[in-house]
Amino acid sequence: MTKVLVSWSSGKDSAWALHQLRQSGEYEIAGLLTTVNTAFDRVAMHGTRREVLEAQAAAAGLPLWIVPLPWPCSNPEYEGAMRAACERATGEGIEAIAFGDLFLEDVRRYREERLAGTGPQPVFPLWGMNTAELVRTMLREGVKARIVCVDPKRLPKEFAGRDLDESLLEEFSSEINPCAENGEFHTCAYAGPMFRQEIPIESGEVVERDGFVFADVKLAPDAVGASGASSR
C-alpha cells in the first residue's frame, strides 16, 4: 500500500478525503498534515483551535503533523515550511500527500508544481466529484461540520457558526457552491465515519477580521483533555 499523509484543514473535504482513502484499501494513512498559525495557535484560514485539531486527530486515530507558520506569513516562508515537511515525510517513507480539492485546476496545478521533486506525490481522492451530490453523501453518511469562516462577499455573514445540513443547503443561492470550493465558507468537521466518535464542541464568539467572518469553535468542557494524538 502507498503510505500517505492527508493534508488536513480541519474541514469536511479533508475529512471526507481521509474516509475515501481508507475505503479504497490502497493507502496506509501515516498522519494528518496541518499548517498552524503560531501567533494564534490555530489552523491557517479555518481558524480552528489547536485543541479541536488535536481532538480530531485523536478521533481519527492518527498522528498529527504540525507545520508551524509565522504571522504574517509570506509565500516563500510557507513554501519553505512545506518543503521541510516533505523532506521529513520522505525520510519516513511517505510516498504521497492527499488533498481534498474538487475542481479548481489552478489550485491542483500549484500543489503539483510545489511537490515536484520533493519526494511525495500529490493524490486527489475527491477530484471531479459532483459537489451537490458529494455534500449530500457526506451528510447521509453522518458527517457533521460547523461553518467557522465565511467570506461575506460571497455568503451572508449570518451563516457563520451554523451547522452544514440539508436545511442550510436549501438556503444557498444558485451562485453558492454547496461544498464551498470557491471559498464561500470553511468548516470544522466534528463527526463522521472517519472518526471513532463525535467530538463534543461548542460555539464561541463571532468576529470579523481581515475581510472574513470567523465563528470560534472550542471543545465542550467535558471534552477538554480527552485528545490523545501526538503532534509532530
N, C-alpha and C positions, 0 to 999 in steps of 0.2 A: 504493500500500500504506500501511497505517496504521503509523506509527512508534511503537514501544512499548518501554518498559523492563520487564524482568522482575523482580518482587520476589523476591529471591534469599536464601533462608535457609541455603543450602549443602546442603539435604537433597534426598531423592528426588523429592518432589512438585514443588518449584520446578524441579528439573532436567527432570522429565517435562513440565511446563508449557512450558518452553522448547522442548522437542522437538516438542510438539504445535503450537505457534505456527509453527515453521519448516515443519512438514509441511503446514500449511494453505495456505501460499503467499500469505496475506493480510496478513502483517506484515513490517515491516522492524525487526529487533531492534537497538535502539540501545545496549543495555548491561544490566548486572546491577546492580540497586539493593539495597544491603545495609546494614543497621544494624550498627555495630560498637561494642562497649563499649570506650571509650577507656582505662578503668582497667586492663583485662586484654588489650586489643588482640585481642579475639575476637568472633565473631558472637554477637549477643544471643541468649540462650536455648540455642542449639545448642552454644555454647562452641567453635566451630571456630576454630582458629588462623588469623591473617591470612595466613600463608604458604600454607596449604592453600586458603584462599579465593582468593588470587591465582593459584594453580596451576589452580583450577577455571576461572577466567575466561580464563586463557591457553589451556587445553584447549578451551574453548568458542569461542575466537576473538573474544571480546567485551571491551569496556572495562568496568571495574568502577567503579560509582558508590558511594562510601563515604559513609554518613550517620553521622557521629560522635555517640555518645550518652554523656553523663556517667554515673557510677555513684556513688550510686544515681540513677535517672532517674525523675522524676515524669511523669505523663501529659501535663501541659501542655508540659514540655520535649520529650517525644517528639513530640507533635503539632506543636510549633514547628519542630523539625528536619525533619520530613516536609513541612511547608508550604514551607520554604526549598528543599527538593529539588524539589518540584513547580513552584515558581517558576522554578528553573533549567531544569527539563525543558521547561516551556512556552516559555521563551526560546530553546531549541534545537529547537523544532518537534516535540517529542514529544507525541503525542496520547493515549496510553493507558499504563496500568501494569497488567501482568498478574499475577495471584495464583494460587497452586496450591491454593486452597481447594476442598473437595469437597462438603460438605453442611451445614456449620454456618451456619444462617441469621443468627444474631446476629453472627458474625464478618463475613459478607458485608455485612450492613447497616451495621456500623461502618465498613468500608472505603468503602462508597458514600457515607456521610454525611461522612466526613473528606475525601474527594476532591471532593465537591460544591463547585463554584465555584472550584476551584484551577486548572482547565485540563485536565489529563489525566483521561480516563475509565477506570473500572475494567473489566478484562476477566478472565473466569474460564474458561479453556480446559478445565479438568477438572471443572467443576461438574456434579453429578448422576451422575457415573460410579459404577458398582458397584465398591466398594473391593476386594472379594475378587478380582474379575476384573482390576481395574486393576493391583494389585500383582503378579499373576502375568504379566500382559502386560509389565510393566516388566522382570521377571526374564527372561522369554523373549527380550526384545529386547536383553539384555546389560547392564542396569543393575546396578551393584554399589554397595551402600551399607552403611555400618557404623553400628550403633546407638551414638550418642555421648551420649545423655541418656535417662534412664529416670525416670519418676515411680513410685517404689516403692509408692505407694498403689494403683497400677493394674496394675503389671507387676513381677515379681520382679527385684531389682537385678542378678541374675546374667546377665541379658540384655545389660547394658551392655558394649560392646566387641565384640559378636558381629556378624557379617555377616547382613544380611537375605537369607534364601534359603528355598527350599522346605522344607527340613528344619526350619528355625526356625519357619516359619509353622505347621507341624504341631504345634508345642509350645504355640501360643497357645490359651488357653481361649476359649470362645464369647463371653465378655464383651469380649475384646480386638478392637478394630477393626484389621484387617490393615494398613491404611495409617496407623494411629495418629492418626486425625482427632480423637479425643477427648483427645489429649495424652498417650497412654500412653508414647510414646517419640519421639525425634527422631533423624535420621540425617545422615550426611555422605556424599554421593554421590561416587564416585571413578572410575566408568567407566560407559559407556553411549553410545547413539547421538547424544547431544547434545555429546559430547566428541570431539576429534580423536584422543586417545589416552588410555589409562588413566593415572591419577595414582598414582604409587607412594607408598603411605602405610604407616605402621606404628603400632601401638597404643602408647600411653603409660600413665600411671598412671590408676587409677580412684579418684575421690574423691566423697564425699558433701558437698553444700553446699546450703544454703537449701531443704532438703527434697527435693532431686533427686540422682540419681547420675549423675556425668559420667565418661565414658571418653575420655580425651585421644587425639587422633589428630594425628600430625605427618608431615611429608614424610620419606620414606626418605632416608638420607644422600646417595645418588647423585642425588636429585631436587632437593636444595636449590640454589636459584639458577636453576632451569630455568624458573620462571614469568616471563612477559613481558607480562602485561596491565597497562595503565595504570590508575591509580586516580584517581577524581575527587573 
